[in-house]
């Protein structure tokens, strides 16, 4: 059974860094496109970044470009999201997702084949 479980969220001050982890089981990461998206009350779901494991190409939302980085450890079946220079508007529940075909085209990353329950990130002083 395919499963994604996020961890690493918490309360962090503005300007600080946080690394989120996503443990995958039941499938090989190398066969999928892997992404992160977030949800926050009163806001639309926002796609943050995605890596296509077929060619290791990546893309990021403008709101996080230069601050967030996706990485993958295939041997451990783990996906990470390194977040630097966090801002209060980065607060939300962060989800990792996997798609059998490709990275999502739209800005909200709707329709990914699989995703986890999420981990909560709160950026506040």
VMD Tcl script that builds the backbone (N, CA, C; Angstrom):
set m [mol new atoms 375]
animate dup $m
set s [atomselect $m all]
$s set {name element resname resid chain x y z} {
  {N N UNK 1 A 0.844 -1.191 0.000}
  {CA C UNK 1 A 0.000 0.000 0.000}
  {C C UNK 1 A 0.878 1.238 0.000}
  {N N UNK 2 A 0.610 2.124 -0.935}
  {CA C UNK 2 A 1.408 3.343 -1.051}
  {C C UNK 2 A 1.042 4.312 0.057}
  {N N UNK 3 A 2.067 4.865 0.709}
  {CA C UNK 3 A 1.833 5.778 1.823}
  {C C UNK 3 A 2.898 6.867 1.856}
  {N N UNK 4 A 2.469 8.072 2.209}
  {CA C UNK 4 A 3.358 9.212 2.402}
  {C C UNK 4 A 3.080 9.789 3.772}
  {N N UNK 5 A 4.133 9.978 4.564}
  {CA C UNK 5 A 3.970 10.514 5.915}
  {C C UNK 5 A 4.950 11.657 6.121}
  {N N UNK 6 A 4.403 12.837 6.352}
  {CA C UNK 6 A 5.226 14.028 6.553}
  {C C UNK 6 A 5.574 14.207 8.033}
  {N N UNK 7 A 6.699 14.870 8.277}
  {CA C UNK 7 A 7.102 15.204 9.632}
  {C C UNK 7 A 8.027 16.400 9.585}
  {N N UNK 8 A 8.304 16.966 10.763}
  {CA C UNK 8 A 9.254 18.053 10.852}
  {C C UNK 8 A 8.653 19.439 11.026}
  {N N UNK 9 A 7.346 19.518 11.011}
  {CA C UNK 9 A 6.713 20.814 11.210}
  {C C UNK 9 A 6.829 21.303 12.634}
  {N N UNK 10 A 6.431 22.548 12.859}
  {CA C UNK 10 A 6.477 23.108 14.195}
  {C C UNK 10 A 6.394 24.610 14.153}
  {N N UNK 11 A 6.686 25.210 15.284}
  {CA C UNK 11 A 6.681 26.666 15.422}
  {C C UNK 11 A 8.097 27.185 15.198}
  {N N UNK 12 A 8.231 28.158 14.318}
  {CA C UNK 12 A 9.541 28.716 14.010}
  {C C UNK 12 A 9.414 30.221 13.845}
  {N N UNK 13 A 10.454 30.938 14.210}
  {CA C UNK 13 A 10.437 32.397 14.108}
  {C C UNK 13 A 10.687 32.847 12.670}
  {N N UNK 14 A 10.184 33.976 12.299}
  {CA C UNK 14 A 10.476 34.510 10.960}
  {C C UNK 14 A 11.982 34.633 10.735}
  {N N UNK 15 A 12.393 34.301 9.517}
  {CA C UNK 15 A 13.806 34.363 9.168}
  {C C UNK 15 A 14.564 33.077 9.431}
  {N N UNK 16 A 13.970 32.169 10.192}
  {CA C UNK 16 A 14.629 30.915 10.514}
  {C C UNK 16 A 14.363 29.865 9.437}
  {N N UNK 17 A 14.979 28.689 9.645}
  {CA C UNK 17 A 14.863 27.597 8.685}
  {C C UNK 17 A 14.203 26.388 9.320}
  {N N UNK 18 A 13.680 25.547 8.457}
  {CA C UNK 18 A 13.041 24.310 8.890}
  {C C UNK 18 A 13.164 23.302 7.753}
  {N N UNK 19 A 13.367 22.053 8.081}
  {CA C UNK 19 A 13.393 21.006 7.057}
  {C C UNK 19 A 12.280 20.004 7.319}
  {N N UNK 20 A 11.444 19.842 6.354}
  {CA C UNK 20 A 10.370 18.863 6.428}
  {C C UNK 20 A 10.809 17.568 5.762}
  {N N UNK 21 A 10.308 16.471 6.291}
  {CA C UNK 21 A 10.608 15.153 5.729}
  {C C UNK 21 A 9.322 14.470 5.309}
  {N N UNK 22 A 9.450 13.621 4.315}
  {CA C UNK 22 A 8.309 12.840 3.841}
  {C C UNK 22 A 8.798 11.413 3.625}
  {N N UNK 23 A 8.288 10.501 4.422}
  {CA C UNK 23 A 8.664 9.093 4.312}
  {C C UNK 23 A 7.686 8.381 3.384}
  {N N UNK 24 A 8.220 7.775 2.357}
  {CA C UNK 24 A 7.386 7.070 1.385}
  {C C UNK 24 A 7.516 5.565 1.576}
  {N N UNK 25 A 6.434 4.868 1.401}
  {CA C UNK 25 A 6.453 3.416 1.468}
  {C C UNK 25 A 5.483 2.850 0.441}
  {N N UNK 26 A 5.795 1.662 -0.023}
  {CA C UNK 26 A 4.915 0.995 -0.970}
  {C C UNK 26 A 5.190 1.301 -2.429}
  {N N UNK 27 A 6.184 2.137 -2.704}
  {CA C UNK 27 A 6.524 2.439 -4.090}
  {C C UNK 27 A 7.941 2.990 -4.151}
  {N N UNK 28 A 8.502 2.995 -5.363}
  {CA C UNK 28 A 9.847 3.535 -5.576}
  {C C UNK 28 A 9.770 4.993 -5.991}
  {N N UNK 29 A 10.479 5.839 -5.258}
  {CA C UNK 29 A 10.437 7.272 -5.565}
  {C C UNK 29 A 10.917 7.561 -6.976}
  {N N UNK 30 A 11.867 6.787 -7.466}
  {CA C UNK 30 A 12.471 7.063 -8.765}
  {C C UNK 30 A 11.468 6.980 -9.909}
  {N N UNK 31 A 10.319 6.395 -9.669}
  {CA C UNK 31 A 9.335 6.218 -10.726}
  {C C UNK 31 A 8.262 7.304 -10.750}
  {N N UNK 32 A 8.378 8.308 -9.876}
  {CA C UNK 32 A 7.315 9.281 -9.709}
  {C C UNK 32 A 7.816 10.713 -9.803}
  {N N UNK 33 A 6.893 11.627 -9.994}
  {CA C UNK 33 A 7.145 13.048 -9.766}
  {C C UNK 33 A 6.732 13.336 -8.327}
  {N N UNK 34 A 7.570 14.072 -7.614}
  {CA C UNK 34 A 7.369 14.293 -6.189}
  {C C UNK 34 A 7.260 15.782 -5.902}
  {N N UNK 35 A 6.240 16.161 -5.185}
  {CA C UNK 35 A 6.032 17.584 -4.941}
  {C C UNK 35 A 5.591 17.887 -3.528}
  {N N UNK 36 A 5.617 19.152 -3.203}
  {CA C UNK 36 A 5.103 19.659 -1.930}
  {C C UNK 36 A 4.080 20.750 -2.216}
  {N N UNK 37 A 3.012 20.739 -1.451}
  {CA C UNK 37 A 2.039 21.816 -1.515}
  {C C UNK 37 A 1.590 22.128 -0.095}
  {N N UNK 38 A 0.950 23.275 0.084}
  {CA C UNK 38 A 0.506 23.648 1.428}
  {C C UNK 38 A -0.923 24.167 1.391}
  {N N UNK 39 A -1.553 24.044 2.520}
  {CA C UNK 39 A -2.915 24.532 2.711}
  {C C UNK 39 A -2.945 25.391 3.952}
  {N N UNK 40 A -3.668 26.492 3.868}
  {CA C UNK 40 A -3.811 27.384 5.008}
  {C C UNK 40 A -5.253 27.876 5.063}
  {N N UNK 41 A -5.774 28.124 6.267}
  {CA C UNK 41 A -7.164 28.595 6.381}
  {C C UNK 41 A -7.387 29.872 5.588}
  {N N UNK 42 A -8.441 29.879 4.817}
  {CA C UNK 42 A -8.782 31.071 4.063}
  {C C UNK 42 A -7.992 31.274 2.783}
  {N N UNK 43 A -7.111 30.339 2.490}
  {CA C UNK 43 A -6.299 30.461 1.278}
  {C C UNK 43 A -6.495 29.230 0.387}
  {N N UNK 44 A -6.256 29.416 -0.885}
  {CA C UNK 44 A -6.285 28.279 -1.795}
  {C C UNK 44 A -5.040 27.417 -1.582}
  {N N UNK 45 A -5.181 26.149 -1.897}
  {CA C UNK 45 A -4.020 25.275 -1.876}
  {C C UNK 45 A -2.945 25.838 -2.794}
  {N N UNK 46 A -1.703 25.781 -2.366}
  {CA C UNK 46 A -0.600 26.360 -3.132}
  {C C UNK 46 A 0.472 25.314 -3.383}
  {N N UNK 47 A 0.743 25.058 -4.632}
  {CA C UNK 47 A 1.854 24.195 -4.995}
  {C C UNK 47 A 3.166 24.922 -4.749}
  {N N UNK 48 A 4.139 24.243 -4.149}
  {CA C UNK 48 A 5.392 24.891 -3.777}
  {C C UNK 48 A 6.540 24.495 -4.694}
  {N N UNK 49 A 6.686 23.245 -4.941}
  {CA C UNK 49 A 7.775 22.789 -5.778}
  {C C UNK 49 A 7.608 21.331 -6.122}
  {N N UNK 50 A 8.277 20.934 -7.181}
  {CA C UNK 50 A 8.137 19.561 -7.648}
  {C C UNK 50 A 9.421 19.121 -8.326}
  {N N UNK 51 A 9.749 17.845 -8.178}
  {CA C UNK 51 A 10.899 17.274 -8.854}
  {C C UNK 51 A 10.427 16.072 -9.667}
  {N N UNK 52 A 10.826 16.062 -10.927}
  {CA C UNK 52 A 10.508 14.941 -11.801}
  {C C UNK 52 A 11.690 13.987 -11.755}
  {N N UNK 53 A 11.496 12.820 -11.191}
  {CA C UNK 53 A 12.603 11.906 -10.971}
  {C C UNK 53 A 13.121 11.275 -12.263}
  {N N UNK 54 A 12.389 11.406 -13.356}
  {CA C UNK 54 A 12.871 10.836 -14.608}
  {C C UNK 54 A 14.056 11.616 -15.160}
  {N N UNK 55 A 14.116 12.915 -14.868}
  {CA C UNK 55 A 15.241 13.717 -15.358}
  {C C UNK 55 A 15.789 14.675 -14.299}
  {N N UNK 56 A 15.286 14.540 -13.071}
  {CA C UNK 56 A 15.713 15.383 -11.943}
  {C C UNK 56 A 15.451 16.872 -12.160}
  {N N UNK 57 A 14.549 17.199 -13.044}
  {CA C UNK 57 A 14.192 18.611 -13.228}
  {C C UNK 57 A 13.311 19.061 -12.071}
  {N N UNK 58 A 13.447 20.322 -11.699}
  {CA C UNK 58 A 12.665 20.868 -10.598}
  {C C UNK 58 A 11.985 22.160 -11.023}
  {N N UNK 59 A 10.929 22.480 -10.330}
  {CA C UNK 59 A 10.287 23.779 -10.511}
  {C C UNK 59 A 9.745 24.213 -9.174}
  {N N UNK 60 A 9.656 25.522 -8.998}
  {CA C UNK 60 A 9.198 26.092 -7.738}
  {C C UNK 60 A 8.227 27.231 -7.997}
  {N N UNK 61 A 7.347 27.430 -7.037}
  {CA C UNK 61 A 6.469 28.588 -7.087}
  {C C UNK 61 A 7.293 29.848 -6.863}
  {N N UNK 62 A 6.878 30.935 -7.462}
  {CA C UNK 62 A 7.603 32.196 -7.305}
  {C C UNK 62 A 7.692 32.614 -5.844}
  {N N UNK 63 A 6.672 32.282 -5.075}
  {CA C UNK 63 A 6.625 32.708 -3.675}
  {C C UNK 63 A 7.707 32.055 -2.821}
  {N N UNK 64 A 8.259 30.936 -3.278}
  {CA C UNK 64 A 9.266 30.229 -2.477}
  {C C UNK 64 A 10.585 30.042 -3.208}
  {N N UNK 65 A 10.636 30.458 -4.460}
  {CA C UNK 65 A 11.849 30.263 -5.246}
  {C C UNK 65 A 13.026 30.960 -4.585}
  {N N UNK 66 A 14.124 30.247 -4.451}
  {CA C UNK 66 A 15.305 30.794 -3.798}
  {C C UNK 66 A 15.322 30.582 -2.298}
  {N N UNK 67 A 14.204 30.200 -1.733}
  {CA C UNK 67 A 14.128 29.955 -0.283}
  {C C UNK 67 A 13.886 28.488 0.044}
  {N N UNK 68 A 13.126 27.798 -0.785}
  {CA C UNK 68 A 12.775 26.402 -0.549}
  {C C UNK 68 A 13.503 25.511 -1.555}
  {N N UNK 69 A 13.901 24.330 -1.082}
  {CA C UNK 69 A 14.577 23.368 -1.951}
  {C C UNK 69 A 14.056 21.967 -1.678}
  {N N UNK 70 A 13.694 21.268 -2.737}
  {CA C UNK 70 A 13.282 19.872 -2.630}
  {C C UNK 70 A 14.481 18.973 -2.876}
  {N N UNK 71 A 14.597 17.935 -2.079}
  {CA C UNK 71 A 15.625 16.932 -2.325}
  {C C UNK 71 A 15.052 15.552 -2.054}
  {N N UNK 72 A 15.724 14.562 -2.613}
  {CA C UNK 72 A 15.241 13.184 -2.505}
  {C C UNK 72 A 16.404 12.268 -2.151}
  {N N UNK 73 A 16.173 11.373 -1.215}
  {CA C UNK 73 A 17.125 10.306 -0.914}
  {C C UNK 73 A 16.443 9.001 -1.314}
  {N N UNK 74 A 16.760 8.534 -2.503}
  {CA C UNK 74 A 16.081 7.346 -3.025}
  {C C UNK 74 A 16.389 6.106 -2.198}
  {N N UNK 75 A 17.600 6.029 -1.683}
  {CA C UNK 75 A 17.988 4.847 -0.902}
  {C C UNK 75 A 17.138 4.727 0.363}
  {N N UNK 76 A 16.773 5.866 0.924}
  {CA C UNK 76 A 15.955 5.873 2.140}
  {C C UNK 76 A 14.475 6.070 1.839}
  {N N UNK 77 A 14.152 6.274 0.585}
  {CA C UNK 77 A 12.766 6.544 0.186}
  {C C UNK 77 A 12.191 7.756 0.911}
  {N N UNK 78 A 12.996 8.810 0.958}
  {CA C UNK 78 A 12.613 10.022 1.669}
  {C C UNK 78 A 12.637 11.219 0.723}
  {N N UNK 79 A 11.694 12.123 0.934}
  {CA C UNK 79 A 11.641 13.391 0.230}
  {C C UNK 79 A 11.739 14.500 1.280}
  {N N UNK 80 A 12.486 15.538 0.976}
  {CA C UNK 80 A 12.693 16.616 1.938}
  {C C UNK 80 A 12.294 17.953 1.321}
  {N N UNK 81 A 11.947 18.877 2.195}
  {CA C UNK 81 A 11.721 20.257 1.788}
  {C C UNK 81 A 12.485 21.148 2.759}
  {N N UNK 82 A 13.583 21.691 2.281}
  {CA C UNK 82 A 14.369 22.634 3.081}
  {C C UNK 82 A 13.783 24.021 2.901}
  {N N UNK 83 A 13.416 24.649 3.994}
  {CA C UNK 83 A 12.787 25.962 3.939}
  {C C UNK 83 A 13.643 26.967 4.704}
  {N N UNK 84 A 14.103 27.976 4.015}
  {CA C UNK 84 A 14.945 29.009 4.614}
  {C C UNK 84 A 14.236 30.345 4.599}
  {N N UNK 85 A 14.707 31.238 5.460}
  {CA C UNK 85 A 14.132 32.588 5.527}
  {C C UNK 85 A 12.604 32.552 5.571}
  {N N UNK 86 A 12.087 31.820 6.513}
  {CA C UNK 86 A 10.641 31.632 6.592}
  {C C UNK 86 A 9.933 32.937 6.941}
  {N N UNK 87 A 8.729 33.081 6.417}
  {CA C UNK 87 A 7.909 34.263 6.628}
  {C C UNK 87 A 6.585 33.850 7.254}
  {N N UNK 88 A 5.915 34.745 7.927}
  {CA C UNK 88 A 4.616 34.383 8.522}
  {C C UNK 88 A 3.627 33.834 7.488}
  {N N UNK 89 A 3.677 34.341 6.282}
  {CA C UNK 89 A 2.763 33.863 5.240}
  {C C UNK 89 A 3.085 32.444 4.761}
  {N N UNK 90 A 4.207 31.878 5.230}
  {CA C UNK 90 A 4.515 30.483 4.922}
  {C C UNK 90 A 3.792 29.514 5.856}
  {N N UNK 91 A 3.100 30.020 6.840}
  {CA C UNK 91 A 2.385 29.152 7.783}
  {C C UNK 91 A 1.311 28.351 7.059}
  {N N UNK 92 A 1.157 27.107 7.477}
  {CA C UNK 92 A 0.147 26.255 6.876}
  {C C UNK 92 A 0.470 24.795 7.116}
  {N N UNK 93 A -0.369 23.936 6.575}
  {CA C UNK 93 A -0.125 22.507 6.634}
  {C C UNK 93 A 0.545 22.086 5.334}
  {N N UNK 94 A 1.675 21.451 5.467}
  {CA C UNK 94 A 2.497 21.088 4.316}
  {C C UNK 94 A 2.314 19.611 3.996}
  {N N UNK 95 A 2.056 19.347 2.734}
  {CA C UNK 95 A 1.825 17.991 2.262}
  {C C UNK 95 A 2.824 17.634 1.177}
  {N N UNK 96 A 3.290 16.397 1.211}
  {CA C UNK 96 A 4.051 15.915 0.069}
  {C C UNK 96 A 3.132 15.065 -0.797}
  {N N UNK 97 A 3.427 15.059 -2.069}
  {CA C UNK 97 A 2.596 14.317 -3.010}
  {C C UNK 97 A 3.438 13.586 -4.037}
  {N N UNK 98 A 2.822 12.603 -4.654}
  {CA C UNK 98 A 3.491 11.831 -5.691}
  {C C UNK 98 A 2.536 11.658 -6.869}
  {N N UNK 99 A 3.090 11.753 -8.049}
  {CA C UNK 99 A 2.277 11.571 -9.255}
  {C C UNK 99 A 2.971 10.577 -10.168}
  {N N UNK 100 A 2.193 9.676 -10.731}
  {CA C UNK 100 A 2.753 8.605 -11.541}
  {C C UNK 100 A 3.274 9.090 -12.890}
  {N N UNK 101 A 2.836 10.262 -13.308}
  {CA C UNK 101 A 3.180 10.690 -14.669}
  {C C UNK 101 A 4.133 11.876 -14.687}
  {N N UNK 102 A 3.749 12.988 -14.057}
  {CA C UNK 102 A 4.553 14.199 -14.176}
  {C C UNK 102 A 4.190 15.184 -13.069}
  {N N UNK 103 A 5.001 16.227 -12.938}
  {CA C UNK 103 A 4.698 17.297 -12.007}
  {C C UNK 103 A 3.423 18.022 -12.450}
  {N N UNK 104 A 2.638 18.483 -11.495}
  {CA C UNK 104 A 1.397 19.181 -11.861}
  {C C UNK 104 A 1.686 20.435 -12.680}
  {N N UNK 105 A 0.759 20.773 -13.553}
  {CA C UNK 105 A 0.931 21.959 -14.387}
  {C C UNK 105 A 0.347 23.204 -13.733}
  {N N UNK 106 A -0.748 23.061 -13.027}
  {CA C UNK 106 A -1.390 24.210 -12.419}
  {C C UNK 106 A -0.691 24.667 -11.158}
  {N N UNK 107 A -1.002 25.850 -10.675}
  {CA C UNK 107 A -0.313 26.423 -9.508}
  {C C UNK 107 A -0.732 25.820 -8.176}
  {N N UNK 108 A -1.812 25.056 -8.178}
  {CA C UNK 108 A -2.288 24.551 -6.903}
  {C C UNK 108 A -1.965 23.071 -6.672}
  {N N UNK 109 A -1.386 22.435 -7.668}
  {CA C UNK 109 A -0.998 21.024 -7.563}
  {C C UNK 109 A -2.204 20.147 -7.207}
  {N N UNK 110 A -3.303 20.459 -7.804}
  {CA C UNK 110 A -4.489 19.625 -7.605}
  {C C UNK 110 A -4.346 18.356 -8.429}
  {N N UNK 111 A -4.905 17.280 -7.933}
  {CA C UNK 111 A -4.940 16.077 -8.740}
  {C C UNK 111 A -3.724 15.199 -8.684}
  {N N UNK 112 A -2.812 15.452 -7.742}
  {CA C UNK 112 A -1.695 14.513 -7.595}
  {C C UNK 112 A -2.274 13.154 -7.178}
  {N N UNK 113 A -1.622 12.108 -7.622}
  {CA C UNK 113 A -2.176 10.775 -7.399}
  {C C UNK 113 A -2.214 10.387 -5.922}
  {N N UNK 114 A -1.183 10.763 -5.188}
  {CA C UNK 114 A -1.096 10.390 -3.778}
  {C C UNK 114 A -0.560 11.565 -2.971}
  {N N UNK 115 A -0.984 11.682 -1.732}
  {CA C UNK 115 A -0.449 12.700 -0.827}
  {C C UNK 115 A -0.628 12.267 0.609}
  {N N UNK 116 A 0.143 12.894 1.496}
  {CA C UNK 116 A 0.066 12.551 2.901}
  {C C UNK 116 A -0.873 13.464 3.666}
  {N N UNK 117 A -0.963 13.193 4.965}
  {CA C UNK 117 A -1.877 13.946 5.819}
  {C C UNK 117 A -1.359 15.335 6.161}
  {N N UNK 118 A -0.059 15.532 6.032}
  {CA C UNK 118 A 0.507 16.852 6.224}
  {C C UNK 118 A 1.140 17.068 7.589}
  {N N UNK 119 A 1.973 18.097 7.663}
  {CA C UNK 119 A 2.588 18.524 8.914}
  {C C UNK 119 A 2.451 20.029 9.022}
  {N N UNK 120 A 2.113 20.508 10.210}
  {CA C UNK 120 A 1.779 21.915 10.402}
  {C C UNK 120 A 3.024 22.749 10.653}
  {N N UNK 121 A 3.137 23.828 9.927}
  {CA C UNK 121 A 4.224 24.795 10.106}
  {C C UNK 121 A 3.609 26.131 10.502}
  {N N UNK 122 A 4.111 26.689 11.588}
  {CA C UNK 122 A 3.662 27.997 12.040}
  {C C UNK 122 A 4.865 28.908 12.149}
  {N N UNK 123 A 4.820 30.001 11.414}
  {CA C UNK 123 A 5.916 30.972 11.433}
  {C C UNK 123 A 5.430 32.204 12.172}
  {N N UNK 124 A 5.986 32.405 13.341}
  {CA C UNK 124 A 5.513 33.501 14.180}
  {C C UNK 124 A 6.574 33.857 15.196}
  {N N UNK 125 A 6.600 35.142 15.548}
  {CA C UNK 125 A 7.530 35.576 16.584}
  {C C UNK 125 A 6.874 35.523 17.961}
}
mol reanalyze $m
mol bondsrecalc $m
mol representation Tube
mol addrep $m
